[in-house]
Structures are given as C-alpha cells and as structure tokens.
Amino acid sequence: MHLRHGTNPHQRTATATPLDPGRQPFQIVHGAPSYLNILDAAAAWQLVKEAATALGTPVAASFKHVSPAGARPATTCR
C-alpha cells in the first residue's frame, strides 16, 4: 500500500506491507492515507471493538494523532 507520507507531511512517501501479502487488512476507499492515518485507524478499530463488546452495542470513535478524540455508542450519534 502506498502512503502519502511518513509520520509528518514533510517526509517522503512510504509504503506499508501487510503481514499476509495475500490479504489486505482493510480497503482504502478514497485517496492515499498517511502513516498516521493507518495508526489512527488501527487504534480506533481496537477501541471500537473492545467498547462494542463491553457495551453490547455498536460504538463510534474518532482519533487524531493516535489519541482518542471521542467515542460513544453509535446508537446515540446523530
């Protein structure tokens, strides 16, 4: 997967290779992600997965620079 840049925008482009080359861990829908976008997505997925299991309801989360910016049950989001 081709990344727009490394951790910071001034860095050159980078690539990310999945552990299992035959299976991508996720699908990019639009654009080219950066390294931080990938880290944010992985962290958000882990929080959503654990919170949904604990609460028994879908959960939504927002991350910025690998820190949670918000999370709540998806049924209360509007």
BAFI-3210 file (N, C-alpha, C; in Angstrom, 3 decimals, decimal comma, padded with zeros to 6 digits):
// residues 78
n [1|2|3|4|5|6|7|8|9|10|11|12|13|14|15|16|17|18|19|20|21|22|23|24|25|26|27|28|29|30|31|32|33|34|35|36|37|38|39|40|41|42|43|44|45|46|47|48|49|50|51|52|53|54|55|56|57|58|59|60|61|62|63|64|65|66|67|68|69|70|71|72|73|74|75|76|77|78]
n.u [000,850|000,591|001,700|000,858|002,669|005,246|005,337|005,107|004,055|006,220|007,893|009,079|007,251|005,880|005,693|003,482|003,391|001,331|001,191|000,315|000,656|-001,281|-003,663|-005,258|-005,452|-007,424|-009,541|-008,796|-010,811|-010,911|-008,517|-005,064|-003,706|-001,860|000,962|000,247|-002,546|-003,045|-002,189|-004,034|-006,449|-006,063|-005,861|-008,368|-010,057|-009,433|-010,327|-013,086|-013,845|-013,344|-014,945|-017,507|-017,898|-017,857|-020,016|-022,100|-023,270|-023,163|-020,323|-018,861|-015,870|-013,391|-010,202|-007,192|-004,005|-003,142|-004,461|-007,405|-010,149|-012,755|-015,470|-018,330|-021,439|-022,812|-025,518|-026,380|-025,376|-025,860]
n.v [-001,156|002,151|004,991|008,357|010,041|009,872|009,893|012,665|015,471|016,613|014,560|012,032|009,947|006,741|003,162|000,521|-002,768|-005,560|-008,118|-010,576|-011,001|-011,818|-010,950|-008,031|-005,849|-003,914|-001,832|000,850|003,519|006,070|008,303|008,659|007,273|008,522|007,595|008,143|008,158|005,452|004,427|005,756|004,617|001,917|002,095|003,221|001,174|-000,868|000,293|000,627|-002,026|-003,275|-001,660|-002,014|-004,715|-004,718|-003,004|-004,037|-002,946|-001,151|000,979|004,194|005,927|008,511|009,460|011,342|011,873|009,486|009,513|009,199|011,138|011,162|009,022|006,977|005,202|004,126|004,264|006,565|008,572|011,270]
n.w [000,000|-000,872|000,806|001,566|002,942|005,490|009,053|009,386|007,327|005,897|005,300|003,013|000,638|001,604|002,052|003,019|004,054|004,294|006,850|005,918|002,709|000,853|001,786|002,397|005,211|005,365|003,313|001,187|000,551|-000,571|-001,843|-000,679|002,143|005,020|007,078|009,745|009,458|009,082|011,574|013,259|012,351|013,048|015,853|016,474|015,578|017,407|019,848|019,261|018,806|021,342|023,073|021,969|022,460|025,271|025,881|024,422|022,157|019,012|018,463|017,978|017,046|017,188|016,159|016,565|015,638|016,892|019,309|021,235|020,250|020,687|021,669|021,586|022,152|019,100|018,668|019,872|018,397|016,154]
ca.u [000,000|001,379|001,291|001,085|003,920|005,534|004,648|004,867|003,902|007,474|008,628|008,779|006,231|006,275|004,833|003,145|003,187|000,624|001,877|-000,105|000,541|-002,456|-004,879|-005,137|-006,205|-008,545|-009,628|-008,773|-011,960|-010,655|-007,257|-003,891|-003,523|-000,515|001,325|-000,596|-003,910|-003,071|-002,128|-005,322|-007,459|-005,814|-006,204|-009,823|-010,667|-009,265|-011,233|-014,461|-014,060|-013,420|-016,093|-018,723|-018,022|-018,173|-021,320|-023,114|-023,909|-022,156|-019,615|-018,132|-014,720|-012,616|-008,826|-006,343|-002,604|-003,086|-005,119|-008,852|-010,747|-014,128|-016,040|-019,637|-022,283|-023,271|-026,977|-026,651|-024,795|-026,824]
ca.v [000,000|003,367|006,005|009,733|010,458|009,185|010,431|014,097|015,815|016,965|013,340|011,465|008,893|005,483|002,029|-000,383|-004,116|-006,377|-009,334|-011,611|-010,295|-012,239|-010,420|-006,662|-005,728|-003,013|-001,305|002,297|003,894|007,302|008,983|007,918|007,560|008,723|006,650|008,442|007,708|004,000|004,234|006,195|003,611|000,712|002,401|003,395|-000,149|-001,586|000,894|000,303|-003,463|-003,560|-000,971|-002,659|-005,972|-004,404|-002,348|-004,808|-002,081|-000,557|002,143|005,021|006,581|009,443|009,573|012,358|011,657|008,279|009,773|009,252|012,464|010,940|007,688|006,815|004,216|004,635|004,492|007,915|009,534|011,793]
ca.w [000,000|-000,992|001,769|001,115|003,572|006,743|010,221|009,188|005,908|005,218|004,979|001,694|000,600|002,226|001,728|004,112|003,553|005,288|007,292|004,982|001,427|000,115|002,420|002,895|006,465|005,141|001,951|001,074|-000,259|-001,313|-001,557|-000,216|003,563|005,540|008,133|010,910|009,164|009,328|013,031|013,809|012,009|013,857|017,248|016,551|015,437|018,674|020,822|018,863|019,006|022,780|023,659|021,479|023,201|026,662|025,991|023,713|021,157|018,125|019,010|017,009|017,661|016,383|016,636|015,951|016,020|017,716|020,589|021,039|020,311|021,125|021,463|022,202|021,462|017,815|018,696|020,377|017,455|015,170]
c.u [000,906|000,834|001,696|002,394|004,108|004,733|004,269|004,829|005,204|008,300|008,200|007,722|006,783|005,370|004,591|002,822|002,475|001,432|001,554|-000,321|-000,692|-003,750|-004,603|-005,965|-007,411|-008,481|-009,626|-009,889|-011,658|-009,306|-006,132|-003,658|-002,059|-000,255|000,449|-002,039|-004,051|-003,052|-003,441|-006,405|-007,291|-006,211|-007,718|-010,530|-010,578|-010,215|-012,683|-014,772|-014,234|-014,648|-017,405|-018,959|-018,456|-019,586|-022,454|-023,877|-022,824|-021,578|-018,920|-016,989|-014,037|-011,228|-008,108|-004,942|-002,474|-003,622|-006,624|-009,368|-012,208|-014,558|-017,376|-020,421|-022,867|-024,768|-027,315|-026,073|-025,866|-026,151]
c.v [001,232|004,411|007,383|010,291|009,666|009,791|011,892|014,433|016,159|015,735|012,800|010,366|007,602|004,375|001,210|-001,734|-004,945|-007,625|-010,515|-010,937|-010,671|-011,652|-009,024|-006,528|-004,798|-002,485|000,216|002,687|005,118|007,893|008,052|008,262|007,867|007,657|006,880|008,035|006,218|003,719|004,642|005,152|002,353|000,939|002,544|002,043|-000,919|-001,037|000,520|-001,164|-003,788|-002,911|-001,615|-003,980|-005,705|-003,841|-003,112|-003,995|-001,529|000,727|002,873|005,715|007,499|009,554|010,674|012,171|010,595|008,504|009,834|010,680|012,352|009,521|007,643|005,728|004,834|004,924|005,881|008,979|009,991|012,753]
c.w [000,000|-000,019|001,274|001,668|004,850|007,888|010,039|007,700|005,180|004,841|003,621|001,785|001,190|001,709|002,987|003,501|004,623|005,652|006,387|003,621|000,607|000,665|002,966|004,180|006,364|003,724|001,999|000,104|-001,117|-000,885|-001,153|001,252|003,893|006,597|009,360|010,685|009,450|010,833|013,700|013,552|012,858|015,311|017,415|016,463|016,756|019,739|020,522|019,137|020,493|023,424|023,226|022,207|024,638|026,823|025,314|022,686|020,233|018,744|017,869|017,744|016,663|017,001|015,882|016,507|017,107|019,135|020,353|021,207|020,745|020,851|022,194|021,490|020,190|017,808|019,204|019,449|016,467|014,261]
res [m|h|l|r|h|g|t|n|p|h|q|r|t|a|t|a|t|p|l|d|p|g|r|q|p|f|q|i|v|h|g|a|p|s|y|l|n|i|l|d|a|a|a|a|w|q|l|v|k|e|a|a|t|a|l|g|t|p|v|a|a|s|f|k|h|v|s|p|a|g|a|r|p|a|t|t|c|r]
***
